[in-house]
Amino acid sequence: MIHQIKTVAARSQDTLLSDAIGAAALMVMLMGCLYLPGLAQGF
């Protein structure tokens, strides 16, 4: 299992950084959307 993960990571090394950035952007958008209703209740 670990060997397969290392092999996949070695093959897709050029797209690994862009995938990580995309995943981080999705997490930021998710957290922002979850906080929006709480901000609206404050008014």
Steps between C-alpha positions, in 0.01 A plus 500: 500500500775745594694397190199581280458841660869580446476388137193715432663800670815457291304477175279802564755726664432788259129515583531421870562864600208633296272232645603598854435867425158415358411292805607783732290748300196272530550477877522880531181544298321237708600666826394840363160368397449341841576828678271717283171414679657581835608841374151579372344427841717764662314782323 
